[in-house]
Amino acid sequence: MQNLNNKLRNGSWVTDFKLFAGSTTAHGVNQIFVGRNKFVRILFLLSWLGCLVYSVYMIMTSIVTFINKPTGTKYEILVNDADPNALKPQTIKFPTISICSHNKVKKSYLHRSGNEAIRKYWSILDMYDRNELKHIRWEDDDMASIANMTYQQVLSEGGPSDDRLVSCTQRQMNCMEILHSSEHYFKREETITGKCWRVNPSGLLYGKGGDFGKLQLMMFADLQDYTTRSADQPQYGFQVAFHDNQTYGSTLSAGYFVSPGSIYKVDLRLKKEKREPPPGGNCNASLVHTTYGAYSEGSCVMECKDRHVYDRCGCVNIVPPITSKYRSCNLREWAQCGLEAYLNFANDYQNPDLAENICPCPSACRETYYEAQLSSSSLSPVYTENLFKNPNVKGLLQYFSQPKYNISYDRQEDIMSNIMVIEILFSSMVTSEIVQVVTYTSANLLGDIGGVLGLFLGASVFTIIEFFQLLFFAISSIALEGLAGQRTGRRRRRRRIYPGAGCCNA
């Protein structure tokens, strides 16, 4: 090696390359110079150049592929998040269940003494008639009395009562007995669709798989207390969503319609998704929390809606559940500005050509959701008959009755038309996870580069080191020759100017 280094320092470019070709670990290069005849040498030269060009092309393609980070999907079964070595989890966490009534504001509330102005306002608002809302005479005494009342306040006071959630049981125990706190049992949540029950808001209910660990909820629809507008809709009863307790039902556009007079069996599976940020994926790892809880595409859209309405009106219809700068519009602001801004946003967002510019919402990098399969059956007449004979249920029906507003529940048919039962269970105790993984990693890149170099050039890492050594000594040689030439030129110029200089130096 030392002899080679010395030769490289003293030789020309051609000589240097001949020496490199004769000593390099790459195969075939030496034949370019020492082949049997000219034809063989030219053949090896063309073959080597062709392989070199193709190798460079393949290596550049591999590098571009690595930079783009192509992804694939991997499906995994997570037996137990806490202990990956466990054979089977002992319990599984129940979702938070958001149940929203289709009756935004009760008939009894609108017809209550002193609420005449609210009834007049709501009869216009509920029809989404923007022109009528703009022509409300707010200077009139009755309308001026409610001008500063907020839209969210109307939903909170006029929505279905808390006790329409009749029961929540698991393992033949009341949920209150299991959770020991009404705060962990359920909370109320005002949403753009109305007032909702948020059951198991803290995610503290756990159960077993199958019917033995099921959670049963019973709701009372209170159909006789529906407003005319709510009763006129094709659906009635409730909308139900199953989600992680870190999110809110108001962000879920996909819920399930459930009607009174039926019992529903919900088979759940807990699933998780993990996505890659750019360039491999399209999620944004910096988006974790929103004013609607954990980040999701649904919460992002809700925040876009709030920003759109707030920027134009200085208020929103419903204040987000997580503390924010927003306030709820009063009825005057909602009539004169808020509703129109909200409907304009909804129309623009439904337009696929405008949606991406109005509200670009990337996917969440991590997401937990519950996949639900529903089956239903009508309530058995014998079941409703036994309920009707139960003194506690009879007392509840009398409590729900309001003869003053022509609301009366005193027959077995009233149970059949108002009671809705949901049984929620897990068919499997395991959690499945869908992972978006980068399919072309640095190991793949090094493997492809090594394969190309080895197959087409017979090269290795040491060949690359040898090649850079050649370049280093060749460039050094040129630089040294240039410096030596400059010094020789300076001496000649000095001799021409001073002919006797240096003649007598010993």
Secondary structure by P-SEA (a helix, b strand, c coil): caaaaaaaacccaaaaaaaaaacccccccccccccccaaaaaaaaaaaaaaaaaaaaaaaaaaaaaaabbbbbbbbbcccccccccccccbbbbcbbbbbbcccccccccccccaaaaaaaaaaaaaccaaaaaacccccaaaaaaccccaaaaaaaacccccccccccccccccccccccccccbbbbbccccccccccccccccccccccbbbbbbbbcccccccccccccccccbbbbbbccccccccccbbbbbbccbbbbbbbbbbbbbbbccccccccccccccccccccaaaaaaaaaaaaaaaccccccccccccccbbbbcaaaaaacaaaaaaaaaaaaacccccccccccccccbbbbbbbbbbbbcccaaaaaaaaacaaaaaaaaaacccccccccccaaaaaacbbbbbbbbcccbbbbbbbcccccaaaaaaaaaaaaaacccccaaaaaaaaaaaaaaaaaaaaaaaaaaaaaaaaaaaaaccccccccc
